[in-house]
Amino acid sequence: MSSLLVVGADHLGNITDKLKNSGFKEIIHLDGRKVNMVKRQIPEHVDIVFVMTDYINHNLAKVIKQKAKDQHKPIYFVKRSWSSIQFVIQQMEELKQVN
């Protein structure tokens, strides 16, 4: 895992450090507060997209989901808690081992 886009939440706090310790080399964070966020594209070098469901509006979530689908990037919807994020990361690692 190298690059992660996190959409939602004003601040990530210590989640950024924990994500880096989990193997992500680059973490890009978009808070999703501004109206023009729906116009932003997902950077090509991003491998995975996390959407913080408790800090994002429905329209932006829908737009990001479609953009990730169009670019064939995996997208995961998580809460802004480390336990929720860690659970998804563990599932991704298990999937990688099976394949």
Secondary structure, DSSP 4 states (H G I P E B T S, - for coil): --EEEEES-S--TTHHHHHHHTT-SEEEEE---SGGGGGPPPPTT--EEEEEGGGS-HHHHHHHHHHHHHTT--EEEE-SSHHHHHHHHHHHHHHHHH-
